[in-house]
Amino acid sequence: MGMPWVRGTARTSLAEPPLPYGHTDREVAGYHGTVVFGPYAPPMHQVRIECRKWPDDRHWEFDAVRLGADQHGIWCGVARGTLMASATRSLTAAADHVTLAPYDDWYLASFYGDDPQRPCDVYVDIATPAVWYDGESRLRAVDLDLDVIRGTTGRVWVDDEDEFAEHRVSLGYPTDLVSGATASCDRVHAAVRDREPPFDPVTSQEWLARFRNTSLG
């Protein structure tokens, strides 16, 4: 796989997802077919979400249900009790939630709705753009430490800036990886704070309701 922070060939139409960074061939990149813009009905299917640490070390992995796609990206549902495992520890999801993988932006976002057991309302991992493999049954992105969080009280903040600063040195983050992560963090923080779509109160709730209504959830 090529360097994940280097932009590949641009999409040729709005119906065609962009190639992941560093790729020029759609089959090699793991893409099969096109992404449909606008929510659509099943088939839904199980997927594996793999969050790595730079450059390609194991981090968090868990199972989810691919629900569908809209103009923001591809949405997946994660059920309460789902095992989430890293190389050193594991935990279970405290509440049902949906995760958004944008087509070509630097983050993965999780939305928890109004479940009283939720750890927060919105949790955004700043990461390299997601790459789908195996007929969209496996998603992989590299976690870049920074997190944007909206808590249950509505407060919005950026977390783990100290970890990001440490890893810039200890893991040798390239300059353009750093600039991509920090630019994404700034954009996402403003969007979450201002409740701009997809971080508004409605968009994610529709996908969460769909997840709860499916037999795969």
VEXTI-411948 format. One line per field, with one value per atom (N, C-alpha, C): residue number from 1; residue in one letter; atom name; x, y, z. Coordinates in steps of 0.05 Angstrom, whole numbers. Layout:
% VEXTI-411948
k = NUM  ...
r = A  ...
a = CA  ...
u = X  ...
v = Y  ...
w = Z  ...
% end
This chain:
% VEXTI-411948
k = 1  1  1  2  2  2  3  3  3  4  4  4  5  5  5  6  6  6  7  7  7  8  8  8  9  9  9  10  10  10  11  11  11  12  12  12  13  13  13  14  14  14  15  15  15  16  16  16  17  17  17  18  18  18  19  19  19  20  20  20  21  21  21  22  22  22  23  23  23  24  24  24  25  25  25  26  26  26  27  27  27  28  28  28  29  29  29  30  30  30  31  31  31  32  32  32  33  33  33  34  34  34  35  35  35  36  36  36  37  37  37  38  38  38  39  39  39  40  40  40  41  41  41  42  42  42  43  43  43  44  44  44  45  45  45  46  46  46  47  47  47  48  48  48  49  49  49  50  50  50  51  51  51  52  52  52  53  53  53  54  54  54  55  55  55  56  56  56  57  57  57  58  58  58  59  59  59  60  60  60  61  61  61  62  62  62  63  63  63  64  64  64  65  65  65  66  66  66  67  67  67  68  68  68  69  69  69  70  70  70  71  71  71  72  72  72  73  73  73  74  74  74  75  75  75  76  76  76  77  77  77  78  78  78  79  79  79  80  80  80  81  81  81  82  82  82  83  83  83  84  84  84  85  85  85  86  86  86  87  87  87  88  88  88  89  89  89  90  90  90  91  91  91  92  92  92  93  93  93  94  94  94  95  95  95  96  96  96  97  97  97  98  98  98  99  99  99  100  100  100  101  101  101  102  102  102  103  103  103  104  104  104  105  105  105  106  106  106  107  107  107  108  108  108  109  109  109  110  110  110  111  111  111  112  112  112  113  113  113  114  114  114  115  115  115  116  116  116  117  117  117  118  118  118  119  119  119  120  120  120  121  121  121  122  122  122  123  123  123  124  124  124  125  125  125  126  126  126  127  127  127  128  128  128  129  129  129  130  130  130  131  131  131  132  132  132  133  133  133  134  134  134  135  135  135  136  136  136  137  137  137  138  138  138  139  139  139  140  140  140  141  141  141  142  142  142  143  143  143  144  144  144  145  145  145  146  146  146  147  147  147  148  148  148  149  149  149  150  150  150  151  151  151  152  152  152  153  153  153  154  154  154  155  155  155  156  156  156  157  157  157  158  158  158  159  159  159  160  160  160  161  161  161  162  162  162  163  163  163  164  164  164  165  165  165  166  166  166  167  167  167  168  168  168  169  169  169  170  170  170  171  171  171  172  172  172  173  173  173  174  174  174  175  175  175  176  176  176  177  177  177  178  178  178  179  179  179  180  180  180  181  181  181  182  182  182  183  183  183  184  184  184  185  185  185  186  186  186  187  187  187  188  188  188  189  189  189  190  190  190  191  191  191  192  192  192  193  193  193  194  194  194  195  195  195  196  196  196  197  197  197  198  198  198  199  199  199  200  200  200  201  201  201  202  202  202  203  203  203  204  204  204  205  205  205  206  206  206  207  207  207  208  208  208  209  209  209  210  210  210  211  211  211  212  212  212  213  213  213  214  214  214  215  215  215  216  216  216  217  217  217
r = M  M  M  G  G  G  M  M  M  P  P  P  W  W  W  V  V  V  R  R  R  G  G  G  T  T  T  A  A  A  R  R  R  T  T  T  S  S  S  L  L  L  A  A  A  E  E  E  P  P  P  P  P  P  L  L  L  P  P  P  Y  Y  Y  G  G  G  H  H  H  T  T  T  D  D  D  R  R  R  E  E  E  V  V  V  A  A  A  G  G  G  Y  Y  Y  H  H  H  G  G  G  T  T  T  V  V  V  V  V  V  F  F  F  G  G  G  P  P  P  Y  Y  Y  A  A  A  P  P  P  P  P  P  M  M  M  H  H  H  Q  Q  Q  V  V  V  R  R  R  I  I  I  E  E  E  C  C  C  R  R  R  K  K  K  W  W  W  P  P  P  D  D  D  D  D  D  R  R  R  H  H  H  W  W  W  E  E  E  F  F  F  D  D  D  A  A  A  V  V  V  R  R  R  L  L  L  G  G  G  A  A  A  D  D  D  Q  Q  Q  H  H  H  G  G  G  I  I  I  W  W  W  C  C  C  G  G  G  V  V  V  A  A  A  R  R  R  G  G  G  T  T  T  L  L  L  M  M  M  A  A  A  S  S  S  A  A  A  T  T  T  R  R  R  S  S  S  L  L  L  T  T  T  A  A  A  A  A  A  A  A  A  D  D  D  H  H  H  V  V  V  T  T  T  L  L  L  A  A  A  P  P  P  Y  Y  Y  D  D  D  D  D  D  W  W  W  Y  Y  Y  L  L  L  A  A  A  S  S  S  F  F  F  Y  Y  Y  G  G  G  D  D  D  D  D  D  P  P  P  Q  Q  Q  R  R  R  P  P  P  C  C  C  D  D  D  V  V  V  Y  Y  Y  V  V  V  D  D  D  I  I  I  A  A  A  T  T  T  P  P  P  A  A  A  V  V  V  W  W  W  Y  Y  Y  D  D  D  G  G  G  E  E  E  S  S  S  R  R  R  L  L  L  R  R  R  A  A  A  V  V  V  D  D  D  L  L  L  D  D  D  L  L  L  D  D  D  V  V  V  I  I  I  R  R  R  G  G  G  T  T  T  T  T  T  G  G  G  R  R  R  V  V  V  W  W  W  V  V  V  D  D  D  D  D  D  E  E  E  D  D  D  E  E  E  F  F  F  A  A  A  E  E  E  H  H  H  R  R  R  V  V  V  S  S  S  L  L  L  G  G  G  Y  Y  Y  P  P  P  T  T  T  D  D  D  L  L  L  V  V  V  S  S  S  G  G  G  A  A  A  T  T  T  A  A  A  S  S  S  C  C  C  D  D  D  R  R  R  V  V  V  H  H  H  A  A  A  A  A  A  V  V  V  R  R  R  D  D  D  R  R  R  E  E  E  P  P  P  P  P  P  F  F  F  D  D  D  P  P  P  V  V  V  T  T  T  S  S  S  Q  Q  Q  E  E  E  W  W  W  L  L  L  A  A  A  R  R  R  F  F  F  R  R  R  N  N  N  T  T  T  S  S  S  L  L  L  G  G  G
a = N  CA  C  N  CA  C  N  CA  C  N  CA  C  N  CA  C  N  CA  C  N  CA  C  N  CA  C  N  CA  C  N  CA  C  N  CA  C  N  CA  C  N  CA  C  N  CA  C  N  CA  C  N  CA  C  N  CA  C  N  CA  C  N  CA  C  N  CA  C  N  CA  C  N  CA  C  N  CA  C  N  CA  C  N  CA  C  N  CA  C  N  CA  C  N  CA  C  N  CA  C  N  CA  C  N  CA  C  N  CA  C  N  CA  C  N  CA  C  N  CA  C  N  CA  C  N  CA  C  N  CA  C  N  CA  C  N  CA  C  N  CA  C  N  CA  C  N  CA  C  N  CA  C  N  CA  C  N  CA  C  N  CA  C  N  CA  C  N  CA  C  N  CA  C  N  CA  C  N  CA  C  N  CA  C  N  CA  C  N  CA  C  N  CA  C  N  CA  C  N  CA  C  N  CA  C  N  CA  C  N  CA  C  N  CA  C  N  CA  C  N  CA  C  N  CA  C  N  CA  C  N  CA  C  N  CA  C  N  CA  C  N  CA  C  N  CA  C  N  CA  C  N  CA  C  N  CA  C  N  CA  C  N  CA  C  N  CA  C  N  CA  C  N  CA  C  N  CA  C  N  CA  C  N  CA  C  N  CA  C  N  CA  C  N  CA  C  N  CA  C  N  CA  C  N  CA  C  N  CA  C  N  CA  C  N  CA  C  N  CA  C  N  CA  C  N  CA  C  N  CA  C  N  CA  C  N  CA  C  N  CA  C  N  CA  C  N  CA  C  N  CA  C  N  CA  C  N  CA  C  N  CA  C  N  CA  C  N  CA  C  N  CA  C  N  CA  C  N  CA  C  N  CA  C  N  CA  C  N  CA  C  N  CA  C  N  CA  C  N  CA  C  N  CA  C  N  CA  C  N  CA  C  N  CA  C  N  CA  C  N  CA  C  N  CA  C  N  CA  C  N  CA  C  N  CA  C  N  CA  C  N  CA  C  N  CA  C  N  CA  C  N  CA  C  N  CA  C  N  CA  C  N  CA  C  N  CA  C  N  CA  C  N  CA  C  N  CA  C  N  CA  C  N  CA  C  N  CA  C  N  CA  C  N  CA  C  N  CA  C  N  CA  C  N  CA  C  N  CA  C  N  CA  C  N  CA  C  N  CA  C  N  CA  C  N  CA  C  N  CA  C  N  CA  C  N  CA  C  N  CA  C  N  CA  C  N  CA  C  N  CA  C  N  CA  C  N  CA  C  N  CA  C  N  CA  C  N  CA  C  N  CA  C  N  CA  C  N  CA  C  N  CA  C  N  CA  C  N  CA  C  N  CA  C  N  CA  C  N  CA  C  N  CA  C  N  CA  C  N  CA  C  N  CA  C  N  CA  C  N  CA  C  N  CA  C  N  CA  C  N  CA  C  N  CA  C  N  CA  C  N  CA  C  N  CA  C  N  CA  C  N  CA  C  N  CA  C  N  CA  C  N  CA  C  N  CA  C  N  CA  C  N  CA  C  N  CA  C  N  CA  C  N  CA  C  N  CA  C  N  CA  C  N  CA  C  N  CA  C  N  CA  C  N  CA  C  N  CA  C  N  CA  C  N  CA  C  N  CA  C  N  CA  C  N  CA  C  N  CA  C  N  CA  C  N  CA  C  N  CA  C  N  CA  C  N  CA  C  N  CA  C  N  CA  C  N  CA  C
u = 17  0  18  11  26  23  38  37  8  -5  -34  -40  -20  -27  -23  -15  -10  -35  -46  -71  -67  -86  -86  -102  -109  -124  -151  -160  -186  -209  -232  -255  -263  -275  -283  -312  -328  -356  -365  -388  -399  -408  -413  -422  -398  -374  -351  -334  -329  -314  -285  -271  -244  -226  -204  -184  -171  -164  -150  -122  -111  -86  -64  -49  -27  -34  -60  -68  -76  -70  -79  -95  -100  -115  -138  -162  -185  -186  -180  -181  -159  -135  -114  -121  -134  -142  -164  -178  -198  -226  -230  -256  -268  -294  -309  -335  -339  -364  -364  -387  -389  -405  -404  -419  -443  -467  -491  -495  -498  -503  -533  -539  -567  -572  -586  -591  -606  -600  -613  -618  -634  -643  -622  -627  -609  -605  -584  -570  -550  -552  -533  -515  -491  -474  -454  -444  -424  -398  -385  -359  -340  -315  -294  -281  -280  -267  -241  -219  -192  -179  -174  -160  -131  -113  -85  -70  -46  -28  -5  5  26  51  64  54  33  34  14  13  12  11  -18  -23  -51  -60  -85  -97  -124  -146  -172  -185  -198  -213  -240  -261  -287  -305  -327  -346  -368  -380  -402  -419  -441  -459  -458  -452  -452  -481  -490  -518  -525  -507  -512  -495  -501  -484  -502  -491  -504  -482  -488  -468  -445  -447  -426  -406  -415  -397  -413  -399  -411  -416  -440  -449  -449  -439  -439  -450  -465  -476  -460  -458  -443  -462  -467  -486  -474  -491  -483  -472  -450  -438  -418  -414  -395  -367  -351  -324  -306  -291  -272  -244  -226  -201  -177  -157  -132  -110  -86  -64  -59  -68  -62  -87  -111  -134  -159  -182  -207  -229  -251  -274  -299  -322  -347  -361  -375  -389  -411  -411  -430  -458  -461  -487  -486  -510  -512  -502  -488  -479  -474  -472  -465  -439  -423  -397  -398  -388  -387  -358  -354  -329  -332  -321  -324  -310  -317  -305  -276  -268  -240  -232  -243  -235  -220  -207  -188  -201  -221  -232  -251  -257  -279  -295  -322  -339  -359  -363  -383  -404  -429  -452  -469  -475  -487  -517  -528  -556  -561  -584  -592  -593  -579  -578  -567  -580  -570  -543  -536  -510  -487  -493  -473  -450  -425  -402  -400  -412  -411  -433  -436  -455  -441  -418  -403  -373  -361  -332  -319  -301  -288  -259  -250  -222  -210  -191  -177  -158  -161  -147  -142  -125  -122  -148  -153  -178  -182  -206  -212  -209  -199  -197  -214  -230  -247  -234  -236  -225  -246  -240  -256  -286  -292  -319  -333  -320  -330  -339  -323  -328  -306  -286  -265  -256  -256  -248  -222  -204  -179  -171  -163  -153  -132  -114  -93  -101  -104  -112  -88  -95  -74  -77  -86  -85  -107  -109  -127  -156  -172  -200  -216  -239  -257  -282  -290  -311  -333  -358  -380  -392  -389  -398  -428  -438  -467  -479  -461  -471  -471  -460  -458  -431  -413  -386  -371  -355  -339  -310  -293  -264  -247  -222  -202  -186  -183  -169  -144  -125  -100  -81  -82  -62  -34  -31  -4  6  -11  -4  5  -10  -3  24  30  56  78  73  93  99  77  80  92  88  101  131  142  171  177  164  171  164  143  135  143  154  164  143  122  101  113  108  117  102  114  103  75  71  45  24  32  13  4  23  17  -2  4  -13  -41  -43  -70  -86  -73  -87  -96  -78  -85  -106  -105  -126  -153  -153  -178  -189  -171  -180  -193  -182  -193  -221  -223  -248  -270  -263  -282  -290  -272  -278  -299  -295  -314  -341  -341  -366  -382  -368  -381  -392  -375  -384  -409  -409  -431  -454  -451  -471  -478  -457  -461  -463  -479  -481  -453  -447  -464  -465  -456  -455  -479  -500  -525  -541  -563  -579  -595  -598  -616  -603  -581  -569  -563  -547  -538  -561  -581  -604  -620  -622  -636  -621  -595  -579  -580  -580  -581  -608  -630  -656  -657  -645  -644  -629  -607  -592  -608  -622  -638  -661  -670  -692  -684  -659  -650  -645  -650  -645  -616  -597  -569  -559  -574  -565  -567
v = -24  0  25  45  69  86  107  124  136  132  137  167  184  212  227  212  225  221  243  242  226  209  194  208  193  205  214  237  248  232  233  219  231  214  223  232  226  234  233  246  246  218  201  174  155  165  148  158  141  150  156  174  180  156  154  134  142  122  128  140  153  166  146  153  136  115  114  93  106  91  100  79  56  34  26  26  21  -7  -28  -55  -60  -50  -53  -39  -16  -1  -14  -34  -48  -39  -21  -12  -31  -36  -52  -39  -27  -13  15  27  56  59  83  90  106  99  114  136  161  184  185  189  189  163  164  140  119  94  73  48  31  8  -14  -36  -59  -68  -84  -101  -87  -94  -86  -110  -106  -129  -122  -143  -141  -130  -113  -103  -104  -103  -101  -74  -59  -33  -36  -29  -32  -4  6  31  24  34  28  52  47  68  70  95  100  83  71  72  51  27  7  -14  -4  -21  -25  -47  -53  -33  -25  -7  -19  -4  -14  -28  -51  -65  -74  -73  -82  -87  -102  -108  -88  -84  -64  -74  -59  -65  -42  -47  -26  -20  5  12  24  40  54  78  95  118  142  166  191  210  236  255  258  250  253  230  206  183  158  137  111  108  99  97  68  63  36  37  16  14  -4  4  -12  -17  -42  -49  -47  -40  -41  -69  -70  -95  -106  -93  -101  -100  -122  -123  -105  -87  -70  -77  -87  -97  -83  -77  -67  -87  -80  -99  -103  -85  -86  -87  -81  -82  -85  -89  -91  -79  -72  -61  -68  -62  -66  -40  -37  -12  -7  17  23  28  35  42  37  33  32  59  58  83  78  99  97  111  100  111  119  144  154  153  141  142  160  184  202  191  200  190  197  222  229  250  250  268  253  268  257  252  235  229  205  193  174  186  188  200  181  180  163  181  173  188  170  179  162  168  188  193  202  193  202  179  157  135  144  138  147  135  113  100  110  129  138  152  148  161  191  198  226  227  250  253  247  258  255  251  232  226  223  241  241  235  213  206  219  236  247  224  219  195  200  183  185  176  185  178  148  139  110  97  72  56  30  24  0  -23  -47  -71  -93  -113  -137  -132  -117  -112  -96  -76  -59  -76  -96  -111  -106  -90  -84  -55  -39  -12  -8  7  12  42  53  81  82  101  105  127  120  139  158  184  205  220  206  214  235  256  278  269  278  272  297  299  321  309  319  307  327  319  334  318  327  313  314  300  298  325  343  370  389  381  399  412  409  421  407  422  411  417  397  401  382  389  372  358  331  315  303  296  282  298  324  341  335  328  321  295  275  250  255  272  279  292  311  324  304  286  265  247  238  219  232  258  272  266  264  260  230  216  188  169  175  159  171  194  207  214  227  235  254  248  266  293  313  340  342  329  331  315  294  280  298  312  330  352  364  386  376  351  340  335  325  320  345  365  390  406  406  420  406  380  365  370  371  375  403  423  450  451  438  438  423  400  383  397  409  423  445  460  482  470  449  437  424  411  399  421  441  464  478  482  496  478  452  432  432  434  433  404  397  370  359  334  314  315  336  338  352  355  367  346  354  335  315  318  302  280  286  268  241  241  216  201  216  202  185  194  178  152  153  128  110  122  106  92  106  94  71  74  53  29  34  12  -4  10  -3  -18  -11  -25  -48  -52  -74  -99  -122  -148  -153  -139  -143  -127  -108  -91  -105
w = 0  0  0  -16  -18  8  9  32  35  58  60  61  65  66  40  19  -7  -24  -34  -49  -75  -80  -105  -127  -148  -170  -161  -170  -162  -173  -160  -171  -198  -214  -241  -242  -221  -220  -192  -185  -158  -150  -169  -163  -157  -161  -158  -134  -114  -91  -99  -85  -91  -85  -99  -92  -66  -49  -24  -30  -11  -14  -22  -42  -51  -71  -80  -99  -126  -147  -174  -187  -175  -187  -168  -178  -161  -150  -166  -155  -134  -139  -120  -94  -96  -73  -57  -68  -54  -61  -80  -88  -109  -106  -125  -130  -153  -159  -150  -146  -139  -114  -103  -79  -88  -78  -85  -65  -75  -58  -51  -26  -16  -2  22  37  20  24  8  26  17  32  32  47  46  17  10  29  47  73  93  98  109  114  136  148  169  158  173  166  190  184  205  203  224  225  239  226  236  238  262  266  273  257  261  274  283  292  273  270  250  257  235  207  201  214  208  231  256  279  287  300  308  330  327  347  354  352  358  334  339  318  329  312  321  297  302  281  281  257  254  231  226  204  185  160  140  133  139  136  109  98  73  71  51  45  39  44  36  27  25  15  34  59  78  78  70  70  75  85  90  120  127  155  164  188  200  228  235  262  280  305  325  349  356  376  404  423  451  458  472  479  459  436  417  429  425  434  417  431  417  429  413  422  410  426  416  422  417  422  452  468  497  515  505  522  506  519  506  523  510  524  507  518  502  499  476  470  491  503  524  514  488  477  447  435  406  395  372  359  330  315  286  282  263  256  227  222  195  185  161  147  123  123  100  76  52  28  26  33  29  50  74  94  116  133  153  180  182  208  205  229  232  255  252  272  283  309  322  336  332  343  360  385  405  410  398  403  431  442  469  489  483  502  529  551  577  585  572  578  560  542  523  538  528  540  532  509  499  477  466  443  417  413  388  395  382  386  358  352  325  328  316  315  290  293  270  259  233  222  192  180  151  138  114  100  99  104  106  79  79  55  60  40  41  25  36  23  22  5  5  0  -21  -27  -5  6  27  52  58  83  104  97  116  112  133  132  148  138  152  150  173  174  196  194  214  233  258  279  284  285  288  314  335  363  370  354  361  360  379  380  385  372  377  390  413  429  436  433  444  467  491  514  518  537  542  551  561  569  545  523  500  496  516  514  492  476  454  460  457  462  444  443  429  450  446  466  454  471  464  447  450  436  446  471  481  469  465  452  423  410  382  381  398  399  404  423  429  405  392  370  345  342  320  320  344  347  348  367  372  349  334  312  285  285  261  241  250  231  209  184  163  165  153  155  143  120  108  122  137  154  177  189  210  201  178  168  161  150  144  169  190  216  229  231  245  230  203  188  191  191  195  223  243  271  273  260  262  248  225  210  226  236  251  277  291  316  311  290  283  275  260  251  274  292  316  334  338  355  344  318  305  296  301  294  265  248  219  211  190  181  173  180  192  222  235  264  275  259  268  284  296  313  297  270  255  239  225  205  218  239  251  264  274  287  268  243  223  218  217  213  237  261  285  287  280  280  260  237  217  228  241  253  273  291  311  300  276  264  246  242  225  241  230  244  249  234  238  262  272  294  321
% end
